[in-house]
Amino acid sequence: MDKFIIKGGRRLTGEVTISGAKNAAVAILPAVILSDEPCVIENVPSISDVNICIQVLEELGATVTNIAKDTYRIDPTTIDKFCVPYEYTRKMRASYYFLGALLGMYNKARVSMPGGCPLGDRPIDQHLKAFCALGAENALSQGMIDLSAKKLKGNQIFFDVVTVGATMNAMLAAVKAEGLTIIENAAKEPHIVDLANFLNSMGANIMGAGTDVIKIRGVEHLHGTTYAVIPDQIEAGTFMVAIAATKGDAIVKNVIPKHLESITKKLEKIGVNIEQYDDSIRVWVDGPLVKANIKTAPHPGFPTDMQSQIATLLTLAEGTSIITENIWEQRFRYVDELRRMGADITVNGKVALIEGTGKLMGAPVKACDLRAGAALIIAGLAATGITEIEDIFHIERGYDCMEGKLRAMGADIEKISVPDKPGTKKTETVSKTAV
């Protein structure tokens, strides 16, 4: 079992370079399946979710070559399988993008129901609604989703709720469908725009990505391309909060400031100083942190993936803060762990009341999901004493060498391996040899 050991109380200074966006990479890698030629994908983050995507592509028969630290050449023309088994999908929610990609290319797909972080009910009914609108039939048997179509045809798709995953899956399935597809009530996140830009670089005809109406005119063929994944806005936001929590002063490099606007505005209200440049941001704190009220919302609102991190920061602020979670019903599972570190947080349904105590104390804690793990790292950096974080495989799903980046900024953090406790079930981690 791996864990992080953090000795808190050290300011983060210097600079950190942000890796490629997890939520874009896990859709762009399956999207390569739609190409009739090899593709080169750059700025791919070294995280376990990406590793799983690579393993799935190889399982399907694609030829994948790691030609540089963050660059892959993928040849999908050797694919001869259309089934993604449970052993891969149980580890990663975004495995469902193989449904849209395989269906769009081969008019058939078989993928096990996806896993990922336990944040509450995450149905795929809107995904299936989109596939059916394009002419596909679906069946669920023994945990496997089967899709098939004689021919995909463009159609009008209206989502009952704003959904990032279904929007991206609909795009994947529609790019080669005959005629025009119109997606209404589409999600607007930066990684949706990035997927559209990638597909367009292969010859797709997608318009309106980043708005609530996306129009896709199907094409017969997509060609190879070289494409760089956008920087990860959530990783950037996480480091911005970590710098603020330690009263540090550092530059966050390789970012798109426009993508960080909702995070930046809230941090400034809390008392964090932020100076923006073309592709970097300086973050520093030279005064007290103050309370704030935050509501998560689909883009361009405040992202749910930053909720736990900023909640940790608010435990160090003066006054009473209120956080309303409007996306995932189980996003507050991390609160019990922060309480172990001295946080004063009360949760009632989708609302958390945070009484700023101004201090946290090191304690043994456990990451219950990806972003909760990031919040605990921030808490450990700001706390007095030593914090031990278990189940860090959650964190490694979405953060590229987080401990190394933090050490380079002055943090006292190390990753250690310890034997599993007798009588406990061994935690399964994901090999990173292919990354």
Rosetta blueprint (number, residue, H / E / L):
1 M L
2 D E
3 K E
4 F E
5 I E
6 I E
7 K E
8 G L
9 G L
10 R L
11 R L
12 L L
13 T E
14 G E
15 E E
16 V E
17 T E
18 I L
19 S L
20 G E
21 A L
22 K H
23 N H
24 A H
25 A H
26 V H
27 A H
28 I H
29 L H
30 P H
31 A H
32 V H
33 I H
34 L H
35 S L
36 D L
37 E L
38 P L
39 C E
40 V E
41 I E
42 E E
43 N L
44 V L
45 P L
46 S L
47 I L
48 S H
49 D H
50 V H
51 N H
52 I H
53 C H
54 I H
55 Q H
56 V H
57 L H
58 E H
59 E H
60 L H
61 G L
62 A L
63 T E
64 V E
65 T E
66 N E
67 I E
68 A E
69 K L
70 D L
71 T E
72 Y E
73 R E
74 I E
75 D E
76 P H
77 T H
78 T H
79 I L
80 D L
81 K L
82 F L
83 C E
84 V E
85 P L
86 Y H
87 E H
88 Y H
89 T H
90 R L
91 K L
92 M L
93 R H
94 A H
95 S H
96 Y H
97 Y H
98 F H
99 L H
100 G H
101 A H
102 L H
103 L H
104 G H
105 M H
106 Y H
107 N L
108 K E
109 A E
110 R E
111 V E
112 S E
113 M L
114 P L
115 G L
116 G L
117 C L
118 P L
119 L L
120 G L
121 D L
122 R L
123 P L
124 I L
125 D H
126 Q H
127 H H
128 L H
129 K H
130 A H
131 F H
132 C H
133 A H
134 L L
135 G L
136 A L
137 E E
138 N E
139 A E
140 L E
141 S E
142 Q L
143 G L
144 M E
145 I E
146 D E
147 L E
148 S E
149 A L
150 K L
151 K L
152 L L
153 K E
154 G L
155 N L
156 Q E
157 I E
158 F E
159 F L
160 D L
161 V L
162 V L
163 T L
164 V H
165 G H
166 A H
167 T H
168 M H
169 N H
170 A H
171 M H
172 L H
173 A H
174 A H
175 V L
176 K L
177 A L
178 E E
179 G L
180 L E
181 T E
182 I E
183 I E
184 E E
185 N L
186 A L
187 A L
188 K L
189 E L
190 P H
191 H H
192 I H
193 V H
194 D H
195 L H
196 A H
197 N H
198 F H
199 L H
200 N H
201 S H
202 M L
203 G L
204 A L
205 N L
206 I E
207 M E
208 G L
209 A L
210 G L
211 T L
212 D L
213 V E
214 I E
215 K E
216 I E
217 R E
218 G L
219 V L
220 E L
221 H L
222 L L
223 H L
224 G L
225 T L
226 T E
227 Y E
228 A E
229 V L
230 I L
231 P E
232 D L
233 Q H
234 I H
235 E H
236 A H
237 G H
238 T H
239 F H
240 M H
241 V H
242 A H
243 I H
244 A H
245 A H
246 T L
247 K L
248 G L
249 D E
250 A E
251 I E
252 V E
253 K E
254 N L
255 V L
256 I L
257 P H
258 K H
259 H H
260 L H
261 E H
262 S H
263 I H
264 T H
265 K H
266 K H
267 L H
268 E H
269 K H
270 I H
271 G L
272 V L
273 N E
274 I E
275 E E
276 Q E
277 Y L
278 D L
279 D L
280 S E
281 I E
282 R E
283 V E
284 W E
285 V L
286 D L
287 G L
288 P L
289 L L
290 V E
291 K L
292 A L
293 N E
294 I E
295 K E
296 T E
297 A L
298 P L
299 H L
300 P L
301 G L
302 F E
303 P L
304 T H
305 D H
306 M H
307 Q H
308 S H
309 Q H
310 I H
311 A H
312 T H
313 L H
314 L H
315 T L
316 L L
317 A L
318 E E
319 G L
320 T E
321 S E
322 I E
323 I E
324 T E
325 E L
326 N L
327 I L
328 W L
329 E L
330 Q L
331 R H
332 F H
333 R H
334 Y H
335 V H
336 D H
337 E H
338 L H
339 R H
340 R H
341 M L
342 G L
343 A L
344 D E
345 I E
346 T E
347 V E
348 N E
349 G L
350 K L
351 V E
352 A E
353 L E
354 I E
355 E E
356 G L
357 T L
358 G L
359 K L
360 L L
361 M E
362 G L
363 A L
364 P E
365 V E
366 K E
367 A L
368 C L
369 D L
370 L H
371 R H
372 A H
373 G H
374 A H
375 A H
376 L H
377 I H
378 I H
379 A H
380 G H
381 L H
382 A H
383 A L
384 T E
385 G L
386 I E
387 T E
388 E E
389 I E
390 E E
391 D L
392 I L
393 F H
394 H H
395 I H
396 E H
397 R L
398 G L
399 Y L
400 D L
401 C L
402 M H
403 E H
404 G H
405 K H
406 L H
407 R H
408 A H
409 M L
410 G L
411 A L
412 D E
413 I E
414 E E
415 K E
416 I E
417 S E
418 V L
419 P L
420 D L
421 K L
422 P L
423 G L
424 T L
425 K L
426 K L
427 T L
428 E L
429 T L
430 V L
431 S L
432 K L
433 T L
434 A L
435 V L
